Amino acid sequence: MSGIQTDSNACNDGDALSGTTARQGCSKNSDYVDHDIAQLTNLRSGPHELLSRGVPGGKKLPVSTLKMLVGREGNYTGRGRFSLADCCHVLSRYLPVNGPWWVDRMQSRAYVSQFSADGSLFVAGFQQNHIRIYNVDKGWKIQKDILAKSLRWTITDTSLSPDQRFLVYSSLSSIVHIVNVGSAATESVANITEIHDGLDFSHDDYDDDDEDEDELGIFSVKFSTDGRELVAASSDKSIYVYDLEAKRPSLRIPAHKVWDRRCFVTKGKAAGVLMGHLEGITFIDSHGDGRYFISNGKDQTTKLWDIRKMSSNATCTPRLRFSDWDYRWMDYPTRARALKHLHDQSLATYKGHSVLRTLIRCYFSPAYSTGQKYIYTGSSDGSLYIYDLVTRALVARRHHHKAPVRDCSWHPFYPMIITSSWDGVIARWEFPGSNEEPSRWEPIREDHAFED
């Protein structure tokens, strides 16, 4: 049976469904993030003070939805309506953890999956050449079924253009393909029913003569906000910027440092470095304000960072690593779980999930519905984990999959989360959820090749 686990020390507000509400308004303790982002999060997801005024001397608890509605109808704030922060306070109390209901199941590992910016589309990429685009507003109907070209091992990433007309997909190859997903045809077989243009990231003027271009693989790729460039992370420890108009890479940046694009020129200098993880980083997600981001690490943690706190000397202090440990098929050493980087610059560390076997991804929750007050991540134990950004508490764990949950995506407006797993299942979690029974299934048989 699927089950939910919540933090045993969470405050009980007696307002929402038992076991599914997030901890809010608990008395402050040492686990709280003591930083500007905590104040920013509270401003974006906290109710107006005239709606949250408690009994003098009483214990401060999250303001109930009923009290919020009474305050709105009584016009306590003088505005006659809820502010965006008031709405976030109500919506963020009801986590999308009921279910799961299947979106799809393939006889192949699901590697990546994300909602479009407006939530109308959902893209999922599978190991065996398939990418599917679902129309969320039309009952999850398959809008585009893409059979990828020149795949090496798996689809490593996908990205929709800002206008949602094009999709790029990458694999462990130097070629990234771009597809017109706005066309009428449902089936898109590479260069048979539709053209999948190849964008070659190995064609550059850099002088790394010893680099074997055949070994170059792209692990992550994203459109720029204006849709004119692609940004990609590669296996040669570099970040590439690809100019779509010129059809060639315009920048190659040595990775594992912080770079300021505004000041960058070819062969430029890094702006600095942020230290804290003890092992490799598997994913990074931005808060969207140019200041904060989170990262998942193979040291089994998610970390919160303030880019303004980086070291300016751009040098890395060697981290303690276990040379005999391989995250792809070994458990993390017990003796390493209590270790901390001597020069840890992160603002907060979130623990509970496991980052093993594959490059597990993590994200901030949506700004519109939650004020970004949560961090959520997949896990190699087949679960979805949700943490409170400020208190660092594990507020929900949802388990269903029989293999690692590599990717997950929270709908930008609705209380809905999608988890995609190596068991081939794309699962939907909601609040409150439909009346249908949760899906039943038999797990796909796993092989012994554990790769990224």
TASUL-V393417 format. One record per residue. N is the residue number from 1. SS is DSSP state (helix for helix, strand for strand, loop for the rest). PHI is phi in whole degrees, -180 to 180 (NA if undefined). NEAR is the number of other C-alpha atoms within 12 Angstrom. Layout:
n: (N & N)
ss: (SS & SS)
phi: (PHI & PHI)
near: (NEAR & NEAR)
//
This chain:
n: (1 & 2 & 3 & 4 & 5 & 6 & 7 & 8 & 9 & 10 & 11 & 12 & 13 & 14 & 15 & 16 & 17 & 18 & 19 & 20 & 21 & 22 & 23 & 24 & 25 & 26 & 27 & 28 & 29 & 30 & 31 & 32 & 33 & 34 & 35 & 36 & 37 & 38 & 39 & 40 & 41 & 42 & 43 & 44 & 45 & 46 & 47 & 48 & 49 & 50 & 51 & 52 & 53 & 54 & 55 & 56 & 57 & 58 & 59 & 60 & 61 & 62 & 63 & 64 & 65 & 66 & 67 & 68 & 69 & 70 & 71 & 72 & 73 & 74 & 75 & 76 & 77 & 78 & 79 & 80 & 81 & 82 & 83 & 84 & 85 & 86 & 87 & 88 & 89 & 90 & 91 & 92 & 93 & 94 & 95 & 96 & 97 & 98 & 99 & 100 & 101 & 102 & 103 & 104 & 105 & 106 & 107 & 108 & 109 & 110 & 111 & 112 & 113 & 114 & 115 & 116 & 117 & 118 & 119 & 120 & 121 & 122 & 123 & 124 & 125 & 126 & 127 & 128 & 129 & 130 & 131 & 132 & 133 & 134 & 135 & 136 & 137 & 138 & 139 & 140 & 141 & 142 & 143 & 144 & 145 & 146 & 147 & 148 & 149 & 150 & 151 & 152 & 153 & 154 & 155 & 156 & 157 & 158 & 159 & 160 & 161 & 162 & 163 & 164 & 165 & 166 & 167 & 168 & 169 & 170 & 171 & 172 & 173 & 174 & 175 & 176 & 177 & 178 & 179 & 180 & 181 & 182 & 183 & 184 & 185 & 186 & 187 & 188 & 189 & 190 & 191 & 192 & 193 & 194 & 195 & 196 & 197 & 198 & 199 & 200 & 201 & 202 & 203 & 204 & 205 & 206 & 207 & 208 & 209 & 210 & 211 & 212 & 213 & 214 & 215 & 216 & 217 & 218 & 219 & 220 & 221 & 222 & 223 & 224 & 225 & 226 & 227 & 228 & 229 & 230 & 231 & 232 & 233 & 234 & 235 & 236 & 237 & 238 & 239 & 240 & 241 & 242 & 243 & 244 & 245 & 246 & 247 & 248 & 249 & 250 & 251 & 252 & 253 & 254 & 255 & 256 & 257 & 258 & 259 & 260 & 261 & 262 & 263 & 264 & 265 & 266 & 267 & 268 & 269 & 270 & 271 & 272 & 273 & 274 & 275 & 276 & 277 & 278 & 279 & 280 & 281 & 282 & 283 & 284 & 285 & 286 & 287 & 288 & 289 & 290 & 291 & 292 & 293 & 294 & 295 & 296 & 297 & 298 & 299 & 300 & 301 & 302 & 303 & 304 & 305 & 306 & 307 & 308 & 309 & 310 & 311 & 312 & 313 & 314 & 315 & 316 & 317 & 318 & 319 & 320 & 321 & 322 & 323 & 324 & 325 & 326 & 327 & 328 & 329 & 330 & 331 & 332 & 333 & 334 & 335 & 336 & 337 & 338 & 339 & 340 & 341 & 342 & 343 & 344 & 345 & 346 & 347 & 348 & 349 & 350 & 351 & 352 & 353 & 354 & 355 & 356 & 357 & 358 & 359 & 360 & 361 & 362 & 363 & 364 & 365 & 366 & 367 & 368 & 369 & 370 & 371 & 372 & 373 & 374 & 375 & 376 & 377 & 378 & 379 & 380 & 381 & 382 & 383 & 384 & 385 & 386 & 387 & 388 & 389 & 390 & 391 & 392 & 393 & 394 & 395 & 396 & 397 & 398 & 399 & 400 & 401 & 402 & 403 & 404 & 405 & 406 & 407 & 408 & 409 & 410 & 411 & 412 & 413 & 414 & 415 & 416 & 417 & 418 & 419 & 420 & 421 & 422 & 423 & 424 & 425 & 426 & 427 & 428 & 429 & 430 & 431 & 432 & 433 & 434 & 435 & 436 & 437 & 438 & 439 & 440 & 441 & 442 & 443 & 444 & 445 & 446 & 447 & 448 & 449 & 450 & 451 & 452)
ss: (loop & loop & strand & strand & strand & loop & loop & loop & loop & loop & loop & loop & loop & loop & loop & loop & loop & loop & loop & loop & loop & loop & loop & loop & loop & loop & loop & loop & loop & loop & loop & loop & loop & loop & loop & helix & helix & helix & helix & helix & helix & helix & helix & helix & helix & loop & loop & loop & loop & loop & loop & loop & loop & loop & loop & loop & loop & loop & loop & loop & loop & loop & loop & loop & helix & helix & helix & helix & helix & helix & helix & helix & helix & loop & loop & loop & loop & loop & loop & loop & loop & loop & loop & helix & helix & helix & helix & helix & helix & helix & helix & loop & loop & loop & loop & loop & loop & strand & strand & strand & strand & strand & strand & strand & strand & loop & loop & loop & loop & strand & strand & strand & strand & strand & strand & loop & loop & loop & loop & loop & strand & strand & strand & strand & strand & strand & loop & loop & loop & strand & strand & strand & strand & strand & strand & helix & helix & helix & loop & loop & strand & strand & strand & strand & strand & strand & strand & loop & loop & loop & loop & loop & loop & loop & loop & loop & strand & strand & strand & strand & loop & loop & loop & loop & loop & strand & strand & strand & strand & strand & loop & loop & loop & loop & strand & strand & strand & strand & strand & strand & loop & loop & loop & loop & loop & loop & strand & strand & strand & strand & loop & loop & loop & strand & loop & loop & strand & strand & strand & strand & loop & loop & loop & loop & loop & loop & loop & loop & loop & loop & loop & loop & helix & helix & helix & loop & loop & strand & strand & strand & strand & strand & strand & loop & loop & loop & loop & loop & strand & strand & strand & strand & strand & strand & loop & loop & loop & strand & strand & strand & strand & strand & strand & loop & loop & loop & loop & strand & strand & strand & strand & strand & strand & strand & loop & loop & loop & strand & loop & loop & helix & helix & helix & loop & loop & loop & loop & loop & loop & loop & loop & strand & strand & loop & loop & loop & loop & loop & loop & loop & strand & strand & strand & strand & strand & strand & loop & loop & loop & loop & loop & strand & strand & strand & strand & strand & strand & loop & loop & loop & strand & strand & strand & strand & strand & strand & helix & helix & helix & loop & strand & loop & loop & loop & loop & loop & loop & loop & loop & loop & loop & loop & loop & loop & loop & loop & loop & loop & loop & loop & loop & loop & loop & helix & helix & helix & loop & loop & loop & loop & loop & loop & loop & loop & loop & loop & loop & strand & strand & strand & strand & loop & loop & loop & loop & loop & loop & loop & loop & loop & loop & strand & strand & strand & loop & loop & helix & helix & helix & helix & loop & loop & loop & strand & strand & strand & strand & loop & loop & loop & loop & loop & strand & strand & strand & strand & strand & strand & loop & loop & loop & loop & loop & strand & strand & strand & strand & strand & strand & loop & loop & loop & loop & loop & strand & strand & strand & strand & strand & strand & loop & loop & loop & loop & loop & strand & strand & strand & strand & strand & strand & loop & loop & loop & strand & strand & strand & strand & strand & strand & loop & loop & loop & loop & loop & loop & loop & loop & loop & loop & loop & loop & loop & loop & loop & loop & loop & loop & loop & loop & loop & loop)
phi: (NA & -71 & -149 & -114 & -123 & -121 & -62 & -68 & -96 & -65 & -69 & -105 & -90 & 64 & -113 & -103 & -61 & -61 & 85 & -121 & -93 & -87 & -78 & -140 & 71 & -68 & -61 & -66 & -139 & -69 & -80 & -69 & -75 & -97 & -160 & -57 & -65 & -66 & -64 & -62 & -65 & -65 & -66 & -82 & -127 & -104 & -76 & -61 & -61 & -76 & -95 & -115 & -66 & -99 & -73 & -54 & 80 & -83 & -74 & -76 & -121 & -57 & -73 & -69 & -62 & -60 & -65 & -62 & -66 & -62 & -64 & -68 & -66 & -85 & 54 & -61 & -89 & 81 & -100 & 75 & -159 & -82 & -80 & -60 & -65 & -61 & -62 & -63 & -61 & -72 & -65 & -73 & -78 & -114 & -76 & -78 & -127 & -86 & 127 & -93 & -119 & -73 & -93 & -166 & -145 & -122 & -85 & -164 & -66 & -87 & -105 & -139 & -164 & -153 & -73 & -71 & -60 & -95 & 78 & -80 & -124 & -136 & -114 & -131 & -116 & -115 & -65 & -91 & 74 & -96 & -129 & -122 & -112 & -104 & -90 & -64 & -73 & -115 & 69 & 64 & -66 & -72 & -88 & -147 & -114 & -105 & -102 & -72 & -110 & 52 & -75 & -118 & 75 & -164 & -70 & -93 & -164 & -138 & -155 & -87 & -68 & -55 & -89 & 63 & -92 & -129 & -131 & -109 & -137 & -126 & -144 & -78 & -145 & -81 & -100 & -105 & -104 & -122 & -128 & -83 & -93 & -89 & -72 & -75 & -67 & -80 & -83 & -132 & -93 & -52 & 60 & -118 & -94 & -148 & -82 & -111 & -65 & -93 & -109 & -90 & -86 & -90 & -84 & -144 & -107 & -81 & -107 & -90 & -64 & -87 & -80 & -85 & -63 & -64 & -93 & -68 & -132 & -101 & -93 & -151 & -147 & -145 & -72 & -71 & -65 & -94 & 76 & -94 & -134 & -117 & -115 & -135 & -107 & -123 & -75 & -93 & 63 & -132 & -111 & -109 & -116 & -110 & -87 & -70 & -74 & -80 & 58 & -161 & -66 & -104 & -146 & -131 & -120 & -62 & -82 & 71 & -142 & -101 & -121 & -101 & -62 & -64 & -108 & -84 & -130 & -54 & 65 & -73 & -105 & -65 & -76 & 168 & -147 & -120 & -113 & 167 & -73 & -92 & -135 & -62 & -95 & -103 & -166 & -134 & -131 & -89 & -73 & 91 & -113 & 77 & -121 & -112 & -155 & -122 & -141 & -96 & -129 & -71 & -83 & 70 & -134 & -108 & -123 & -103 & -130 & -114 & -63 & -75 & -98 & -71 & -79 & -81 & -78 & 56 & -118 & -101 & -81 & -55 & -94 & -76 & -130 & -106 & -65 & -93 & -107 & -127 & -66 & -71 & -144 & -124 & -70 & -69 & -57 & -57 & -67 & -91 & -68 & -96 & -76 & -140 & -61 & -62 & -123 & -65 & -103 & -72 & -83 & -159 & -128 & -119 & -127 & 147 & -79 & -123 & -115 & -136 & 74 & -156 & -84 & -64 & -107 & -138 & -151 & -79 & -71 & -63 & -71 & -64 & -100 & -128 & 65 & 57 & -85 & -123 & -119 & -134 & -155 & -78 & -159 & -71 & -86 & 82 & -118 & -105 & -118 & -126 & -114 & -77 & -61 & -81 & -85 & 68 & -74 & -77 & -94 & -161 & -132 & -120 & -118 & -151 & -77 & -103 & -153 & -54 & -89 & -81 & -140 & -155 & -150 & -96 & -57 & -65 & -128 & -100 & -76 & -148 & -126 & -111 & -113 & -123 & -131 & -67 & -80 & 89 & -95 & -102 & -113 & -113 & -117 & -140 & -132 & -86 & 95 & -88 & -85 & -72 & -72 & -58 & -66 & -114 & -162 & -108 & -67 & -73 & -67 & -85 & -92 & -106 & -94 & -98 & -124 & -68)
near: (14 & 23 & 21 & 29 & 27 & 30 & 25 & 15 & 19 & 29 & 29 & 28 & 25 & 20 & 23 & 25 & 19 & 22 & 31 & 34 & 38 & 48 & 44 & 38 & 29 & 23 & 18 & 19 & 14 & 12 & 21 & 26 & 29 & 21 & 22 & 18 & 28 & 30 & 19 & 24 & 35 & 31 & 26 & 29 & 39 & 38 & 40 & 31 & 19 & 22 & 33 & 28 & 22 & 17 & 10 & 8 & 7 & 9 & 17 & 21 & 25 & 36 & 38 & 33 & 27 & 18 & 24 & 35 & 23 & 20 & 27 & 25 & 17 & 17 & 18 & 22 & 23 & 15 & 16 & 15 & 22 & 30 & 26 & 22 & 30 & 38 & 29 & 36 & 40 & 37 & 37 & 46 & 43 & 35 & 46 & 45 & 44 & 36 & 33 & 40 & 33 & 30 & 32 & 36 & 31 & 30 & 22 & 31 & 45 & 45 & 49 & 48 & 46 & 40 & 36 & 31 & 24 & 22 & 30 & 24 & 35 & 46 & 49 & 52 & 47 & 43 & 34 & 27 & 33 & 39 & 47 & 43 & 43 & 31 & 24 & 25 & 17 & 14 & 15 & 26 & 20 & 26 & 28 & 33 & 31 & 40 & 31 & 43 & 33 & 26 & 30 & 25 & 26 & 33 & 44 & 50 & 47 & 44 & 44 & 37 & 29 & 21 & 21 & 27 & 22 & 30 & 41 & 43 & 54 & 50 & 41 & 33 & 36 & 37 & 39 & 47 & 39 & 35 & 39 & 30 & 35 & 21 & 19 & 14 & 17 & 23 & 27 & 32 & 25 & 26 & 20 & 13 & 19 & 26 & 22 & 28 & 24 & 28 & 31 & 31 & 42 & 36 & 22 & 22 & 15 & 21 & 12 & 14 & 9 & 10 & 16 & 14 & 23 & 19 & 20 & 29 & 36 & 43 & 38 & 38 & 39 & 35 & 31 & 20 & 17 & 14 & 23 & 22 & 28 & 43 & 35 & 47 & 37 & 34 & 28 & 29 & 21 & 28 & 32 & 40 & 35 & 34 & 25 & 28 & 13 & 14 & 24 & 25 & 30 & 29 & 30 & 35 & 32 & 25 & 23 & 26 & 25 & 32 & 29 & 18 & 20 & 10 & 13 & 18 & 15 & 20 & 15 & 17 & 23 & 28 & 26 & 22 & 30 & 37 & 38 & 37 & 40 & 32 & 33 & 30 & 31 & 37 & 32 & 29 & 30 & 24 & 30 & 17 & 15 & 14 & 20 & 33 & 32 & 39 & 42 & 44 & 36 & 40 & 42 & 42 & 45 & 47 & 43 & 45 & 37 & 29 & 28 & 22 & 23 & 28 & 24 & 19 & 15 & 19 & 19 & 25 & 19 & 15 & 20 & 19 & 23 & 22 & 12 & 11 & 18 & 23 & 31 & 22 & 18 & 19 & 23 & 30 & 21 & 13 & 12 & 21 & 22 & 14 & 22 & 23 & 24 & 16 & 22 & 26 & 25 & 33 & 33 & 35 & 36 & 39 & 31 & 32 & 39 & 38 & 45 & 39 & 30 & 41 & 39 & 52 & 48 & 46 & 40 & 40 & 42 & 35 & 33 & 30 & 34 & 40 & 39 & 41 & 44 & 43 & 50 & 50 & 54 & 51 & 45 & 41 & 31 & 38 & 41 & 52 & 51 & 48 & 44 & 45 & 47 & 40 & 38 & 39 & 37 & 36 & 43 & 38 & 35 & 42 & 33 & 42 & 40 & 27 & 38 & 41 & 46 & 53 & 50 & 44 & 45 & 46 & 36 & 27 & 27 & 32 & 31 & 36 & 44 & 47 & 56 & 51 & 49 & 47 & 35 & 40 & 43 & 44 & 45 & 40 & 39 & 29 & 28 & 23 & 22 & 19 & 13 & 13 & 12 & 23 & 25 & 18 & 21 & 17 & 21 & 20 & 14 & 18 & 12 & 9 & 12 & 21 & 24 & 37)
//
